[in-house]
Amino acid sequence: MRLTDKIDQFHRAYSDHDIEGALAYLAEDVVIQFPTSPQATRGKQSIRPVWSMVFTTVIPDIRQEMLSTVAHGRFAACEFVETGTLTVPSEVADPMGLSPGGRPYSMNMASFFHFDDEGLIDGIRSYWDTGTFADQIGIDIGVIRSLQARAHAA
C-alpha cells in the first residue's frame, strides 16, 4: 500500500472516531508532537487515552478533511482542515474561570509522518496556528496547553 493511501486511511479512521483503526497505523514506539504540548507523546498506548478523550469528551464532533498528501521514501506530509466543537466540561471550566460548553472551530493543519521498516507510522509532527485556534474558541493558549496536559495525565 502506498504511504499516501495509509495517511488517508489513518485520517479517515481518526475522523470516524475509530480509535482502534487509527492506532493500527501506529508503531508501538510512535513519537507524536503537537504545537500545544511542550513534550512529545511517546508510545501508542500513551496516545490512546488522549485520543479517546478527544473523541468522546473534548471534541466529540472532530473531523479532518484532507486537502493534499505527498510522500517520498519513508516520509509523508499532508495538509487538511480540522473542524469540531471544543467542549469544556464544567469540572474543568469552573476552576479555570471559564464558561463550560462548546466552542466551534475550523483550522488548516499540516502533519509530517515518518514510517518504520514495517510501514507503520513511528513519527508524527503536526502544526497549526495556535493563536487563531485560541481566538476562534475564545480561550487563551495557556489554558489550551493546560487542558492538553490534563488529557495526557488521564
N, C-alpha and C positions, 0 to 999 in steps of 0.2 A: 504494500500500500504506500502511496506517495505521502510525503510529510504534509503537504498542503491538505490532503484528504484527512489525515489524522487530526490536524488542527481544527478543521471544520467540524469533524465529528466530536472532538473534545468540547468545542464551544456549543454545539447542539445539545450535548448531554448536560452541560452547565446551564444553559438556558431552559432546559426541560426540568431542571432541579433534580436530575438523576445523579445523586452523589456517587453511587457505585459505578455508573457509567463514566463519569468524569475521572474518578480515581483510577479506573482501569487503564487510562493512558499515561499514568504517572509511575515513575520508578520509585522503589521504596525509599531511596535516599534523595528524592527531589528537593531542590532548594528554590523557594519562591520568594520574590521580593516585590513589595508594593511601596509606592511613594509615601504612604501614610504610616508606615511602620519602620522604626529605626533599625530593626534587626530582621534578617531573613527568617522565614519559616522553614524548618528543616525536617524533612520526612513526610511521607504520605499520611501517616497516622496523626501527625501534628496538624495538617490542614483539614482533616476530616471534621473535627468539631467546629472549626471556623466556618467552613462552607455549609455544614448542617445548620448552624445558627443563622447564617445569611439566608438560606433557602426557606427556613421555617419562621423566622422571627424578624431579623434585621431588615432584609429587603425581599419579602416573600413574593414579589412580582418581578424580580430581576430578569432581564432579557439582554442578550447580546446579538446584535445584527452585524454579521461580517461584511466588511467593505472590500478588503483585499488581503491576500495571503501570498507570500513568496517564500521559497525555500532554496537552500543551497547546501550541499553536503549534509552535515548534522544540525544545521541551523534553519530556523523558520521565523518569520516575522509576520504579524498581522495587524491590521487596523480594523476597528469595529466601533459601533456605537452601543453604549450600555444605557439602558433605561430602567427605571424602577422607582419605588417609593420607599425611602429610608424610613423605617418605623422605629421610633424611640419609645420603648416601654416606660411606663410611669416609674417603675422601680429604679430605672437608670436615669430618667429625666429629672425627677424630683431632687435628688442630691446634687445634681449639676445645675439646678436652677433653670431647666429647660421646660418648655411645654411638651407633653407627650403627644404622640400621634405621628401621622405620615407626612413625609416631605418628598414630593416628586422631583426627579432629576433626569437629565439626559446629557451624556457627555461622550466625546470622542476619546478613544483609548488606543493604545498600542501595546502589544506584548511581543516579547522576543523569547524564543524557545531554543533549547538545546536537547538533542536526543542522544541516548546512550547506545551501546552496541546492539541491544535487543530492540531498538526502535521505540523505547519508552521515553517520555519527557523527563529529563533529570534536572532541568533548569528552566524557570520562568521568571522573567523580569518585566513587570507591567508599569506603564506610565499613563498618567492623566493629569490634567490641570487641577490640582487640589484647591487652588483659590476659587476657580469657577464652580467647582463642586460645592465648596463650602458656602459660596454665595447663593447657589440655587436652593440649597436645603436650609439656609439661614442658621448655620451652626459654625462657630469658629473652628478652624482646622485643628487646634489643640484638643478640642472636645472630640473631634472625629478620631484623632490618634488615641485618645483615652478609651473611646468605645471599642476601637480595634484591639487595643491591649487587653480589654476585658474579655473580648471574644477569644483571644489566644489563651487566656488564663483559664477559660471554662473547661 
